[in-house]
Amino acid sequence: MIEGKLVRLRALRAQDARHHVRWRNDPEVVYWAAGGNPCFGPVTAEAVELGFETMLRLNPKESAVLMSASILRRP
């Protein structure tokens, strides 16, 4: 894990899928992350979980998640 004052970079975990679903289904995130491209979202929880399972099985050491300080402070 690499940790700074504002962000943390750590290995991806299966539990991160729920955050990914929320972000991929957020219209503002889709707009800024993908220029509003409809292929970016919305997605189902099942599709994201399958994708995470596949990534973690095939590339467990090459998958990471970047977390902002605002997420780190949430209970």
mmCIF file of the N, C-alpha and C atoms, coordinates in Angstrom:
data_MODEL
# 
_entry.id   MODEL 
# 
loop_
_atom_site.group_PDB 
_atom_site.id 
_atom_site.type_symbol 
_atom_site.label_atom_id 
_atom_site.label_alt_id 
_atom_site.label_comp_id 
_atom_site.label_asym_id 
_atom_site.label_entity_id 
_atom_site.label_seq_id 
_atom_site.pdbx_PDB_ins_code 
_atom_site.Cartn_x 
_atom_site.Cartn_y 
_atom_site.Cartn_z 
_atom_site.occupancy 
_atom_site.B_iso_or_equiv 
_atom_site.pdbx_formal_charge 
_atom_site.auth_seq_id 
_atom_site.auth_comp_id 
_atom_site.auth_asym_id 
_atom_site.auth_atom_id 
_atom_site.pdbx_PDB_model_num 
ATOM 1   N N  . MET A 1 1  ? 0.846   -1.162  0.000   1.00 0.00 ? 1  MET A N  1 
ATOM 2   C CA . MET A 1 1  ? 0.000   0.000   0.000   1.00 0.00 ? 1  MET A CA 1 
ATOM 3   C C  . MET A 1 1  ? 0.900   1.236   0.000   1.00 0.00 ? 1  MET A C  1 
ATOM 4   N N  . ILE A 1 2  ? 0.466   2.219   -0.755  1.00 0.00 ? 2  ILE A N  1 
ATOM 5   C CA . ILE A 1 2  ? 1.140   3.515   -0.796  1.00 0.00 ? 2  ILE A CA 1 
ATOM 6   C C  . ILE A 1 2  ? 0.143   4.534   -0.268  1.00 0.00 ? 2  ILE A C  1 
ATOM 7   N N  . GLU A 1 3  ? 0.552   5.299   0.741   1.00 0.00 ? 3  GLU A N  1 
ATOM 8   C CA . GLU A 1 3  ? -0.376  6.238   1.353   1.00 0.00 ? 3  GLU A CA 1 
ATOM 9   C C  . GLU A 1 3  ? 0.242   7.627   1.424   1.00 0.00 ? 3  GLU A C  1 
ATOM 10  N N  . GLY A 1 4  ? -0.547  8.611   1.023   1.00 0.00 ? 4  GLY A N  1 
ATOM 11  C CA . GLY A 1 4  ? -0.141  10.006  1.111   1.00 0.00 ? 4  GLY A CA 1 
ATOM 12  C C  . GLY A 1 4  ? -1.116  10.775  1.979   1.00 0.00 ? 4  GLY A C  1 
ATOM 13  N N  . LYS A 1 5  ? -0.998  12.089  1.970   1.00 0.00 ? 5  LYS A N  1 
ATOM 14  C CA . LYS A 1 5  ? -1.897  12.916  2.783   1.00 0.00 ? 5  LYS A CA 1 
ATOM 15  C C  . LYS A 1 5  ? -3.313  12.933  2.242   1.00 0.00 ? 5  LYS A C  1 
ATOM 16  N N  . LEU A 1 6  ? -3.468  12.823  0.923   1.00 0.00 ? 6  LEU A N  1 
ATOM 17  C CA . LEU A 1 6  ? -4.789  12.946  0.310   1.00 0.00 ? 6  LEU A CA 1 
ATOM 18  C C  . LEU A 1 6  ? -5.325  11.663  -0.304  1.00 0.00 ? 6  LEU A C  1 
ATOM 19  N N  . VAL A 1 7  ? -4.460  10.721  -0.618  1.00 0.00 ? 7  VAL A N  1 
ATOM 20  C CA . VAL A 1 7  ? -4.914  9.499   -1.277  1.00 0.00 ? 7  VAL A CA 1 
ATOM 21  C C  . VAL A 1 7  ? -4.173  8.276   -0.756  1.00 0.00 ? 7  VAL A C  1 
ATOM 22  N N  . ARG A 1 8  ? -4.773  7.118   -1.033  1.00 0.00 ? 8  ARG A N  1 
ATOM 23  C CA . ARG A 1 8  ? -4.164  5.834   -0.691  1.00 0.00 ? 8  ARG A CA 1 
ATOM 24  C C  . ARG A 1 8  ? -4.303  4.934   -1.913  1.00 0.00 ? 8  ARG A C  1 
ATOM 25  N N  . LEU A 1 9  ? -3.235  4.256   -2.283  1.00 0.00 ? 9  LEU A N  1 
ATOM 26  C CA . LEU A 1 9  ? -3.256  3.282   -3.373  1.00 0.00 ? 9  LEU A CA 1 
ATOM 27  C C  . LEU A 1 9  ? -3.015  1.920   -2.741  1.00 0.00 ? 9  LEU A C  1 
ATOM 28  N N  . ARG A 1 10 ? -3.971  1.022   -2.951  1.00 0.00 ? 10 ARG A N  1 
ATOM 29  C CA . ARG A 1 10 ? -3.836  -0.309  -2.365  1.00 0.00 ? 10 ARG A CA 1 
ATOM 30  C C  . ARG A 1 10 ? -4.370  -1.349  -3.335  1.00 0.00 ? 10 ARG A C  1 
ATOM 31  N N  . ALA A 1 11 ? -4.120  -2.584  -3.000  1.00 0.00 ? 11 ALA A N  1 
ATOM 32  C CA . ALA A 1 11 ? -4.600  -3.687  -3.830  1.00 0.00 ? 11 ALA A CA 1 
ATOM 33  C C  . ALA A 1 11 ? -6.124  -3.693  -3.860  1.00 0.00 ? 11 ALA A C  1 
ATOM 34  N N  . LEU A 1 12 ? -6.658  -4.056  -5.001  1.00 0.00 ? 12 LEU A N  1 
ATOM 35  C CA . LEU A 1 12 ? -8.099  -4.167  -5.182  1.00 0.00 ? 12 LEU A CA 1 
ATOM 36  C C  . LEU A 1 12 ? -8.629  -5.341  -4.360  1.00 0.00 ? 12 LEU A C  1 
ATOM 37  N N  . ARG A 1 13 ? -9.812  -5.151  -3.775  1.00 0.00 ? 13 ARG A N  1 
ATOM 38  C CA . ARG A 1 13 ? -10.463 -6.217  -3.003  1.00 0.00 ? 13 ARG A CA 1 
ATOM 39  C C  . ARG A 1 13 ? -11.872 -6.419  -3.554  1.00 0.00 ? 13 ARG A C  1 
ATOM 40  N N  . ALA A 1 14 ? -12.402 -7.591  -3.361  1.00 0.00 ? 14 ALA A N  1 
ATOM 41  C CA . ALA A 1 14 ? -13.757 -7.893  -3.837  1.00 0.00 ? 14 ALA A CA 1 
ATOM 42  C C  . ALA A 1 14 ? -14.777 -6.930  -3.231  1.00 0.00 ? 14 ALA A C  1 
ATOM 43  N N  . GLN A 1 15 ? -14.551 -6.489  -1.998  1.00 0.00 ? 15 GLN A N  1 
ATOM 44  C CA . GLN A 1 15 ? -15.475 -5.579  -1.331  1.00 0.00 ? 15 GLN A CA 1 
ATOM 45  C C  . GLN A 1 15 ? -15.546 -4.210  -2.014  1.00 0.00 ? 15 GLN A C  1 
ATOM 46  N N  . ASP A 1 16 ? -14.561 -3.872  -2.837  1.00 0.00 ? 16 ASP A N  1 
ATOM 47  C CA . ASP A 1 16 ? -14.550 -2.585  -3.542  1.00 0.00 ? 16 ASP A CA 1 
ATOM 48  C C  . ASP A 1 16 ? -15.617 -2.519  -4.629  1.00 0.00 ? 16 ASP A C  1 
ATOM 49  N N  . ALA A 1 17 ? -16.190 -3.648  -4.987  1.00 0.00 ? 17 ALA A N  1 
ATOM 50  C CA . ALA A 1 17 ? -17.190 -3.686  -6.061  1.00 0.00 ? 17 ALA A CA 1 
ATOM 51  C C  . ALA A 1 17 ? -18.389 -2.802  -5.748  1.00 0.00 ? 17 ALA A C  1 
ATOM 52  N N  . ARG A 1 18 ? -18.806 -2.736  -4.500  1.00 0.00 ? 18 ARG A N  1 
ATOM 53  C CA . ARG A 1 18 ? -19.988 -1.923  -4.165  1.00 0.00 ? 18 ARG A CA 1 
ATOM 54  C C  . ARG A 1 18 ? -19.741 -0.441  -4.421  1.00 0.00 ? 18 ARG A C  1 
ATOM 55  N N  . HIS A 1 19 ? -18.513 0.029   -4.161  1.00 0.00 ? 19 HIS A N  1 
ATOM 56  C CA . HIS A 1 19 ? -18.184 1.425   -4.464  1.00 0.00 ? 19 HIS A CA 1 
ATOM 57  C C  . HIS A 1 19 ? -18.165 1.649   -5.976  1.00 0.00 ? 19 HIS A C  1 
ATOM 58  N N  . HIS A 1 20 ? -17.621 0.681   -6.685  1.00 0.00 ? 20 HIS A N  1 
ATOM 59  C CA . HIS A 1 20 ? -17.528 0.793   -8.143  1.00 0.00 ? 20 HIS A CA 1 
ATOM 60  C C  . HIS A 1 20 ? -18.921 0.888   -8.767  1.00 0.00 ? 20 HIS A C  1 
ATOM 61  N N  . VAL A 1 21 ? -19.853 0.098   -8.277  1.00 0.00 ? 21 VAL A N  1 
ATOM 62  C CA . VAL A 1 21 ? -21.239 0.144   -8.784  1.00 0.00 ? 21 VAL A CA 1 
ATOM 63  C C  . VAL A 1 21 ? -21.818 1.539   -8.565  1.00 0.00 ? 21 VAL A C  1 
ATOM 64  N N  . ARG A 1 22 ? -21.628 2.069   -7.374  1.00 0.00 ? 22 ARG A N  1 
ATOM 65  C CA . ARG A 1 22 ? -22.163 3.405   -7.063  1.00 0.00 ? 22 ARG A CA 1 
ATOM 66  C C  . ARG A 1 22 ? -21.561 4.457   -7.992  1.00 0.00 ? 22 ARG A C  1 
ATOM 67  N N  . TRP A 1 23 ? -20.265 4.412   -8.217  1.00 0.00 ? 23 TRP A N  1 
ATOM 68  C CA . TRP A 1 23 ? -19.603 5.396   -9.087  1.00 0.00 ? 23 TRP A CA 1 
ATOM 69  C C  . TRP A 1 23 ? -20.048 5.239   -10.538 1.00 0.00 ? 23 TRP A C  1 
ATOM 70  N N  . ARG A 1 24 ? -20.102 4.006   -11.022 1.00 0.00 ? 24 ARG A N  1 
ATOM 71  C CA . ARG A 1 24 ? -20.478 3.772   -12.421 1.00 0.00 ? 24 ARG A CA 1 
ATOM 72  C C  . ARG A 1 24 ? -21.921 4.156   -12.715 1.00 0.00 ? 24 ARG A C  1 
ATOM 73  N N  . ASN A 1 25 ? -22.756 4.203   -11.689 1.00 0.00 ? 25 ASN A N  1 
ATOM 74  C CA . ASN A 1 25 ? -24.156 4.566   -11.873 1.00 0.00 ? 25 ASN A CA 1 
ATOM 75  C C  . ASN A 1 25 ? -24.441 6.020   -11.498 1.00 0.00 ? 25 ASN A C  1 
ATOM 76  N N  . ASP A 1 26 ? -23.410 6.769   -11.182 1.00 0.00 ? 26 ASP A N  1 
ATOM 77  C CA . ASP A 1 26 ? -23.556 8.185   -10.840 1.00 0.00 ? 26 ASP A CA 1 
ATOM 78  C C  . ASP A 1 26 ? -23.388 9.009   -12.119 1.00 0.00 ? 26 ASP A C  1 
ATOM 79  N N  . PRO A 1 27 ? -24.429 9.730   -12.572 1.00 0.00 ? 27 PRO A N  1 
ATOM 80  C CA . PRO A 1 27 ? -24.357 10.480  -13.833 1.00 0.00 ? 27 PRO A CA 1 
ATOM 81  C C  . PRO A 1 27 ? -23.205 11.481  -13.887 1.00 0.00 ? 27 PRO A C  1 
ATOM 82  N N  . GLU A 1 28 ? -22.883 12.102  -12.770 1.00 0.00 ? 28 GLU A N  1 
ATOM 83  C CA . GLU A 1 28 ? -21.781 13.075  -12.766 1.00 0.00 ? 28 GLU A CA 1 
ATOM 84  C C  . GLU A 1 28 ? -20.433 12.383  -12.972 1.00 0.00 ? 28 GLU A C  1 
ATOM 85  N N  . VAL A 1 29 ? -20.245 11.234  -12.345 1.00 0.00 ? 29 VAL A N  1 
ATOM 86  C CA . VAL A 1 29 ? -19.003 10.470  -12.541 1.00 0.00 ? 29 VAL A CA 1 
ATOM 87  C C  . VAL A 1 29 ? -18.898 10.025  -13.994 1.00 0.00 ? 29 VAL A C  1 
ATOM 88  N N  . VAL A 1 30 ? -19.999 9.524   -14.559 1.00 0.00 ? 30 VAL A N  1 
ATOM 89  C CA . VAL A 1 30 ? -19.994 9.096   -15.962 1.00 0.00 ? 30 VAL A CA 1 
ATOM 90  C C  . VAL A 1 30 ? -19.641 10.265  -16.870 1.00 0.00 ? 30 VAL A C  1 
ATOM 91  N N  . TYR A 1 31 ? -20.205 11.421  -16.591 1.00 0.00 ? 31 TYR A N  1 
ATOM 92  C CA . TYR A 1 31 ? -19.929 12.601  -17.414 1.00 0.00 ? 31 TYR A CA 1 
ATOM 93  C C  . TYR A 1 31 ? -18.444 12.953  -17.393 1.00 0.00 ? 31 TYR A C  1 
ATOM 94  N N  . TRP A 1 32 ? -17.850 13.041  -16.213 1.00 0.00 ? 32 TRP A N  1 
ATOM 95  C CA . TRP A 1 32 ? -16.451 13.471  -16.100 1.00 0.00 ? 32 TRP A CA 1 
ATOM 96  C C  . TRP A 1 32 ? -15.453 12.368  -16.416 1.00 0.00 ? 32 TRP A C  1 
ATOM 97  N N  . ALA A 1 33 ? -15.768 11.132  -16.100 1.00 0.00 ? 33 ALA A N  1 
ATOM 98  C CA . ALA A 1 33 ? -14.817 10.040  -16.329 1.00 0.00 ? 33 ALA A CA 1 
ATOM 99  C C  . ALA A 1 33 ? -14.843 9.521   -17.756 1.00 0.00 ? 33 ALA A C  1 
ATOM 100 N N  . ALA A 1 34 ? -15.999 9.622   -18.400 1.00 0.00 ? 34 ALA A N  1 
ATOM 101 C CA . ALA A 1 34 ? -16.123 9.014   -19.727 1.00 0.00 ? 34 ALA A CA 1 
ATOM 102 C C  . ALA A 1 34 ? -16.760 9.954   -20.740 1.00 0.00 ? 34 ALA A C  1 
ATOM 103 N N  . GLY A 1 35 ? -16.801 11.231  -20.427 1.00 0.00 ? 35 GLY A N  1 
ATOM 104 C CA . GLY A 1 35 ? -17.372 12.193  -21.368 1.00 0.00 ? 35 GLY A CA 1 
ATOM 105 C C  . GLY A 1 35 ? -18.838 11.925  -21.666 1.00 0.00 ? 35 GLY A C  1 
ATOM 106 N N  . GLY A 1 36 ? -19.535 11.302  -20.714 1.00 0.00 ? 36 GLY A N  1 
ATOM 107 C CA . GLY A 1 36 ? -20.949 10.997  -20.918 1.00 0.00 ? 36 GLY A CA 1 
ATOM 108 C C  . GLY A 1 36 ? -21.203 9.788   -21.788 1.00 0.00 ? 36 GLY A C  1 
ATOM 109 N N  . ASN A 1 37 ? -20.169 9.043   -22.131 1.00 0.00 ? 37 ASN A N  1 
ATOM 110 C CA . ASN A 1 37 ? -20.302 7.856   -22.970 1.00 0.00 ? 37 ASN A CA 1 
ATOM 111 C C  . ASN A 1 37 ? -21.236 6.846   -22.300 1.00 0.00 ? 37 ASN A C  1 
ATOM 112 N N  . PRO A 1 38 ? -22.362 6.511   -22.932 1.00 0.00 ? 38 PRO A N  1 
ATOM 113 C CA . PRO A 1 38 ? -23.322 5.591   -22.309 1.00 0.00 ? 38 PRO A CA 1 
ATOM 114 C C  . PRO A 1 38 ? -22.773 4.185   -22.108 1.00 0.00 ? 38 PRO A C  1 
ATOM 115 N N  . CYS A 1 39 ? -21.693 3.825   -22.775 1.00 0.00 ? 39 CYS A N  1 
ATOM 116 C CA . CYS A 1 39 ? -21.093 2.495   -22.583 1.00 0.00 ? 39 CYS A CA 1 
ATOM 117 C C  . CYS A 1 39 ? -20.458 2.366   -21.197 1.00 0.00 ? 39 CYS A C  1 
ATOM 118 N N  . PHE A 1 40 ? -20.185 3.500   -20.553 1.00 0.00 ? 40 PHE A N  1 
ATOM 119 C CA . PHE A 1 40 ? -19.543 3.483   -19.235 1.00 0.00 ? 40 PHE A CA 1 
ATOM 120 C C  . PHE A 1 40 ? -20.517 3.107   -18.118 1.00 0.00 ? 40 PHE A C  1 
ATOM 121 N N  . GLY A 1 41 ? -21.786 3.305   -18.319 1.00 0.00 ? 41 GLY A N  1 
ATOM 122 C CA . GLY A 1 41 ? -22.757 3.014   -17.263 1.00 0.00 ? 41 GLY A CA 1 
ATOM 123 C C  . GLY A 1 41 ? -24.148 3.146   -17.823 1.00 0.00 ? 41 GLY A C  1 
ATOM 124 N N  . PRO A 1 42 ? -25.165 2.803   -17.124 1.00 0.00 ? 42 PRO A N  1 
ATOM 125 C CA . PRO A 1 42 ? -25.152 2.172   -15.810 1.00 0.00 ? 42 PRO A CA 1 
ATOM 126 C C  . PRO A 1 42 ? -24.794 0.684   -15.886 1.00 0.00 ? 42 PRO A C  1 
ATOM 127 N N  . VAL A 1 43 ? -24.426 0.161   -14.745 1.00 0.00 ? 43 VAL A N  1 
ATOM 128 C CA . VAL A 1 43 ? -24.063 -1.252  -14.648 1.00 0.00 ? 43 VAL A CA 1 
ATOM 129 C C  . VAL A 1 43 ? -24.802 -1.885  -13.477 1.00 0.00 ? 43 VAL A C  1 
ATOM 130 N N  . THR A 1 44 ? -24.927 -3.187  -13.514 1.00 0.00 ? 44 THR A N  1 
ATOM 131 C CA . THR A 1 44 ? -25.546 -3.916  -12.408 1.00 0.00 ? 44 THR A CA 1 
ATOM 132 C C  . THR A 1 44 ? -24.475 -4.369  -11.425 1.00 0.00 ? 44 THR A C  1 
ATOM 133 N N  . ALA A 1 45 ? -24.881 -4.602  -10.203 1.00 0.00 ? 45 ALA A N  1 
ATOM 134 C CA . ALA A 1 45 ? -23.957 -5.104  -9.183  1.00 0.00 ? 45 ALA A CA 1 
ATOM 135 C C  . ALA A 1 45 ? -23.390 -6.466  -9.613  1.00 0.00 ? 45 ALA A C  1 
ATOM 136 N N  . GLU A 1 46 ? -24.222 -7.276  -10.233 1.00 0.00 ? 46 GLU A N  1 
ATOM 137 C CA . GLU A 1 46 ? -23.780 -8.609  -10.657 1.00 0.00 ? 46 GLU A CA 1 
ATOM 138 C C  . GLU A 1 46 ? -22.674 -8.511  -11.710 1.00 0.00 ? 46 GLU A C  1 
ATOM 139 N N  . ALA A 1 47 ? -22.826 -7.588  -12.662 1.00 0.00 ? 47 ALA A N  1 
ATOM 140 C CA . ALA A 1 47 ? -21.816 -7.427  -13.714 1.00 0.00 ? 47 ALA A CA 1 
ATOM 141 C C  . ALA A 1 47 ? -20.491 -6.958  -13.124 1.00 0.00 ? 47 ALA A C  1 
ATOM 142 N N  . VAL A 1 48 ? -20.556 -6.025  -12.194 1.00 0.00 ? 48 VAL A N  1 
ATOM 143 C CA . VAL A 1 48 ? -19.328 -5.515  -11.577 1.00 0.00 ? 48 VAL A CA 1 
ATOM 144 C C  . VAL A 1 48 ? -18.669 -6.607  -10.735 1.00 0.00 ? 48 VAL A C  1 
ATOM 145 N N  . GLU A 1 49 ? -19.450 -7.347  -9.969  1.00 0.00 ? 49 GLU A N  1 
ATOM 146 C CA . GLU A 1 49 ? -18.886 -8.423  -9.156  1.00 0.00 ? 49 GLU A CA 1 
ATOM 147 C C  . GLU A 1 49 ? -18.199 -9.465  -10.023 1.00 0.00 ? 49 GLU A C  1 
ATOM 148 N N  . LEU A 1 50 ? -18.807 -9.816  -11.149 1.00 0.00 ? 50 LEU A N  1 
ATOM 149 C CA . LEU A 1 50 ? -18.189 -10.770 -12.071 1.00 0.00 ? 50 LEU A CA 1 
ATOM 150 C C  . LEU A 1 50 ? -16.882 -10.209 -12.619 1.00 0.00 ? 50 LEU A C  1 
ATOM 151 N N  . GLY A 1 51 ? -16.883 -8.936  -12.993 1.00 0.00 ? 51 GLY A N  1 
ATOM 152 C CA . GLY A 1 51 ? -15.659 -8.302  -13.490 1.00 0.00 ? 51 GLY A CA 1 
ATOM 153 C C  . GLY A 1 51 ? -14.561 -8.278  -12.443 1.00 0.00 ? 51 GLY A C  1 
ATOM 154 N N  . PHE A 1 52 ? -14.916 -7.958  -11.209 1.00 0.00 ? 52 PHE A N  1 
ATOM 155 C CA . PHE A 1 52 ? -13.928 -7.933  -10.130 1.00 0.00 ? 52 PHE A CA 1 
ATOM 156 C C  . PHE A 1 52 ? -13.384 -9.341  -9.885  1.00 0.00 ? 52 PHE A C  1 
ATOM 157 N N  . GLU A 1 53 ? -14.256 -10.333 -9.830  1.00 0.00 ? 53 GLU A N  1 
ATOM 158 C CA . GLU A 1 53 ? -13.808 -11.713 -9.617  1.00 0.00 ? 53 GLU A CA 1 
ATOM 159 C C  . GLU A 1 53 ? -12.811 -12.124 -10.697 1.00 0.00 ? 53 GLU A C  1 
ATOM 160 N N  . THR A 1 54 ? -13.123 -11.758 -11.941 1.00 0.00 ? 54 THR A N  1 
ATOM 161 C CA . THR A 1 54 ? -12.240 -12.100 -13.064 1.00 0.00 ? 54 THR A CA 1 
ATOM 162 C C  . THR A 1 54 ? -10.904 -11.382 -12.936 1.00 0.00 ? 54 THR A C  1 
ATOM 163 N N  . MET A 1 55 ? -10.927 -10.069 -12.669 1.00 0.00 ? 55 MET A N  1 
ATOM 164 C CA . MET A 1 55 ? -9.675  -9.310  -12.510 1.00 0.00 ? 55 MET A CA 1 
ATOM 165 C C  . MET A 1 55 ? -8.822  -9.879  -11.390 1.00 0.00 ? 55 MET A C  1 
ATOM 166 N N  . LEU A 1 56 ? -9.447  -10.162 -10.260 1.00 0.00 ? 56 LEU A N  1 
ATOM 167 C CA . LEU A 1 56 ? -8.687  -10.654 -9.111  1.00 0.00 ? 56 LEU A CA 1 
ATOM 168 C C  . LEU A 1 56 ? -8.138  -12.058 -9.349  1.00 0.00 ? 56 LEU A C  1 
ATOM 169 N N  . ARG A 1 57 ? -8.857  -12.859 -10.120 1.00 0.00 ? 57 ARG A N  1 
ATOM 170 C CA . ARG A 1 57 ? -8.380  -14.213 -10.419 1.00 0.00 ? 57 ARG A CA 1 
ATOM 171 C C  . ARG A 1 57 ? -7.241  -14.185 -11.440 1.00 0.00 ? 57 ARG A C  1 
ATOM 172 N N  . LEU A 1 58 ? -7.358  -13.358 -12.470 1.00 0.00 ? 58 LEU A N  1 
ATOM 173 C CA . LEU A 1 58 ? -6.366  -13.335 -13.547 1.00 0.00 ? 58 LEU A CA 1 
ATOM 174 C C  . LEU A 1 58 ? -5.156  -12.467 -13.244 1.00 0.00 ? 58 LEU A C  1 
ATOM 175 N N  . ASN A 1 59 ? -5.363  -11.331 -12.572 1.00 0.00 ? 59 ASN A N  1 
ATOM 176 C CA . ASN A 1 59 ? -4.275  -10.382 -12.309 1.00 0.00 ? 59 ASN A CA 1 
ATOM 177 C C  . ASN A 1 59 ? -4.316  -9.871  -10.873 1.00 0.00 ? 59 ASN A C  1 
ATOM 178 N N  . PRO A 1 60 ? -4.180  -10.747 -9.905  1.00 0.00 ? 60 PRO A N  1 
ATOM 179 C CA . PRO A 1 60 ? -4.355  -10.302 -8.515  1.00 0.00 ? 60 PRO A CA 1 
ATOM 180 C C  . PRO A 1 60 ? -3.330  -9.269  -8.056  1.00 0.00 ? 60 PRO A C  1 
ATOM 181 N N  . LYS A 1 61 ? -2.150  -9.260  -8.640  1.00 0.00 ? 61 LYS A N  1 
ATOM 182 C CA . LYS A 1 61 ? -1.122  -8.311  -8.210  1.00 0.00 ? 61 LYS A CA 1 
ATOM 183 C C  . LYS A 1 61 ? -1.062  -7.069  -9.080  1.00 0.00 ? 61 LYS A C  1 
ATOM 184 N N  . GLU A 1 62 ? -1.885  -7.014  -10.117 1.00 0.00 ? 62 GLU A N  1 
ATOM 185 C CA . GLU A 1 62 ? -1.854  -5.882  -11.030 1.00 0.00 ? 62 GLU A CA 1 
ATOM 186 C C  . GLU A 1 62 ? -3.083  -4.995  -10.914 1.00 0.00 ? 62 GLU A C  1 
ATOM 187 N N  . SER A 1 63 ? -3.981  -5.291  -10.002 1.00 0.00 ? 63 SER A N  1 
ATOM 188 C CA . SER A 1 63 ? -5.204  -4.507  -9.830  1.00 0.00 ? 63 SER A CA 1 
ATOM 189 C C  . SER A 1 63 ? -5.071  -3.669  -8.572  1.00 0.00 ? 63 SER A C  1 
ATOM 190 N N  . ALA A 1 64 ? -5.404  -2.372  -8.699  1.00 0.00 ? 64 ALA A N  1 
ATOM 191 C CA . ALA A 1 64 ? -5.286  -1.468  -7.556  1.00 0.00 ? 64 ALA A CA 1 
ATOM 192 C C  . ALA A 1 64 ? -6.472  -0.521  -7.533  1.00 0.00 ? 64 ALA A C  1 
ATOM 193 N N  . VAL A 1 65 ? -6.670  0.095   -6.384  1.00 0.00 ? 65 VAL A N  1 
ATOM 194 C CA . VAL A 1 65 ? -7.721  1.086   -6.226  1.00 0.00 ? 65 VAL A CA 1 
ATOM 195 C C  . VAL A 1 65 ? -7.105  2.319   -5.570  1.00 0.00 ? 65 VAL A C  1 
ATOM 196 N N  . LEU A 1 66 ? -7.501  3.479   -6.067  1.00 0.00 ? 66 LEU A N  1 
ATOM 197 C CA . LEU A 1 66 ? -7.054  4.755   -5.519  1.00 0.00 ? 66 LEU A CA 1 
ATOM 198 C C  . LEU A 1 66 ? -8.197  5.327   -4.699  1.00 0.00 ? 66 LEU A C  1 
ATOM 199 N N  . MET A 1 67 ? -7.944  5.609   -3.444  1.00 0.00 ? 67 MET A N  1 
ATOM 200 C CA . MET A 1 67 ? -8.980  6.130   -2.556  1.00 0.00 ? 67 MET A CA 1 
ATOM 201 C C  . MET A 1 67 ? -8.638  7.547   -2.150  1.00 0.00 ? 67 MET A C  1 
ATOM 202 N N  . SER A 1 68 ? -9.622  8.432   -2.216  1.00 0.00 ? 68 SER A N  1 
ATOM 203 C CA . SER A 1 68 ? -9.392  9.817   -1.820  1.00 0.00 ? 68 SER A CA 1 
ATOM 204 C C  . SER A 1 68 ? -9.505  9.968   -0.309  1.00 0.00 ? 68 SER A C  1 
ATOM 205 N N  . ALA A 1 69 ? -8.967  11.057  0.199   1.00 0.00 ? 69 ALA A N  1 
ATOM 206 C CA . ALA A 1 69 ? -9.014  11.316  1.635   1.00 0.00 ? 69 ALA A CA 1 
ATOM 207 C C  . ALA A 1 69 ? -10.446 11.403  2.134   1.00 0.00 ? 69 ALA A C  1 
ATOM 208 N N  . SER A 1 70 ? -11.366 11.912  1.324   1.00 0.00 ? 70 SER A N  1 
ATOM 209 C CA . SER A 1 70 ? -12.752 12.027  1.771   1.00 0.00 ? 70 SER A CA 1 
ATOM 210 C C  . SER A 1 70 ? -13.367 10.655  2.009   1.00 0.00 ? 70 SER A C  1 
ATOM 211 N N  . ILE A 1 71 ? -13.013 9.666   1.226   1.00 0.00 ? 71 ILE A N  1 
ATOM 212 C CA . ILE A 1 71 ? -13.524 8.308   1.433   1.00 0.00 ? 71 ILE A CA 1 
ATOM 213 C C  . ILE A 1 71 ? -12.861 7.683   2.654   1.00 0.00 ? 71 ILE A C  1 
ATOM 214 N N  . LEU A 1 72 ? -11.582 7.986   2.853   1.00 0.00 ? 72 LEU A N  1 
ATOM 215 C CA . LEU A 1 72 ? -10.854 7.401   3.987   1.00 0.00 ? 72 LEU A CA 1 
ATOM 216 C C  . LEU A 1 72 ? -11.428 7.874   5.322   1.00 0.00 ? 72 LEU A C  1 
ATOM 217 N N  . ARG A 1 73 ? -12.035 9.048   5.352   1.00 0.00 ? 73 ARG A N  1 
ATOM 218 C CA . ARG A 1 73 ? -12.585 9.590   6.603   1.00 0.00 ? 73 ARG A CA 1 
ATOM 219 C C  . ARG A 1 73 ? -13.970 9.081   6.912   1.00 0.00 ? 73 ARG A C  1 
ATOM 220 N N  . ARG A 1 74 ? -14.636 8.442   5.951   1.00 0.00 ? 74 ARG A N  1 
ATOM 221 C CA . ARG A 1 74 ? -16.000 7.951   6.187   1.00 0.00 ? 74 ARG A CA 1 
ATOM 222 C C  . ARG A 1 74 ? -15.971 6.789   7.169   1.00 0.00 ? 74 ARG A C  1 
ATOM 223 N N  . PRO A 1 75 ? -16.996 6.701   8.015   1.00 0.00 ? 75 PRO A N  1 
ATOM 224 C CA . PRO A 1 75 ? -17.047 5.590   8.989   1.00 0.00 ? 75 PRO A CA 1 
ATOM 225 C C  . PRO A 1 75 ? -17.247 4.249   8.318   1.00 0.00 ? 75 PRO A C  1 
# 
